[in-house]
Structures are given as C-alpha cells and as structure tokens.
Amino acid sequence: MIEMFPGVYVSERKLYTKALVHGRVYGEKIIKDGKEEYRQWNPFKSKYCAAL
C-alpha cells in the first residue's frame, strides 16, 4: 500500500484510509495489512475522494 497523501493510501488504483475503528461500519471493503485495517474510500459517498 502506497501513501498518496497523508492518511490516504493507494492500492490497485483504489483509494483507502486507515481505519480508526476495526470492522465494517457502512459495508465498505476492508483490507488488512498486518494489524492495520484500511477502508476503501467510495467516491460516490465522499466528496473529498471524488475530488482526488
């Protein structure tokens, strides 16, 4: 996973953010990297993600 901006990561042309709370909240895709968990950032639900 490559950090594109502080707190925003890229993997396979998709954006992710580090999860502060483990587990799914809104049914988003979760990727685990060791002890860290990342949530896929949906551009249809987030204006910030759509802007990137």
Contacts in CASP RR format, 6 or more apart in sequence:
PFRMAT RR
TARGET T0000
AUTHOR 0000-0000-0000
METHOD contacts of the structure
MODEL  1
MIEMFPGVYVSERKLYTKALVHGRVYGEKIIKDGKEEYRQWNPFKSKYCA
AL
1 9 0 8 1.000
1 10 0 8 1.000
1 11 0 8 1.000
1 16 0 8 1.000
1 31 0 8 1.000
1 33 0 8 1.000
1 38 0 8 1.000
2 9 0 8 1.000
2 10 0 8 1.000
2 11 0 8 1.000
3 9 0 8 1.000
3 10 0 8 1.000
4 10 0 8 1.000
4 15 0 8 1.000
4 52 0 8 1.000
5 52 0 8 1.000
7 17 0 8 1.000
7 18 0 8 1.000
8 15 0 8 1.000
8 16 0 8 1.000
8 17 0 8 1.000
8 41 0 8 1.000
8 52 0 8 1.000
9 15 0 8 1.000
9 16 0 8 1.000
9 17 0 8 1.000
9 18 0 8 1.000
9 38 0 8 1.000
10 16 0 8 1.000
11 31 0 8 1.000
11 38 0 8 1.000
14 40 0 8 1.000
14 41 0 8 1.000
15 40 0 8 1.000
15 41 0 8 1.000
15 43 0 8 1.000
15 49 0 8 1.000
15 52 0 8 1.000
16 31 0 8 1.000
16 38 0 8 1.000
16 39 0 8 1.000
16 40 0 8 1.000
16 41 0 8 1.000
17 38 0 8 1.000
17 39 0 8 1.000
17 41 0 8 1.000
18 36 0 8 1.000
18 37 0 8 1.000
18 38 0 8 1.000
19 30 0 8 1.000
19 36 0 8 1.000
19 37 0 8 1.000
19 38 0 8 1.000
19 39 0 8 1.000
22 37 0 8 1.000
23 30 0 8 1.000
23 37 0 8 1.000
24 30 0 8 1.000
25 39 0 8 1.000
26 45 0 8 1.000
28 39 0 8 1.000
28 40 0 8 1.000
28 42 0 8 1.000
29 39 0 8 1.000
29 40 0 8 1.000
30 37 0 8 1.000
30 38 0 8 1.000
30 39 0 8 1.000
30 40 0 8 1.000
31 37 0 8 1.000
31 38 0 8 1.000
31 40 0 8 1.000
32 38 0 8 1.000
41 49 0 8 1.000
42 49 0 8 1.000
43 49 0 8 1.000
43 50 0 8 1.000
44 50 0 8 1.000
END
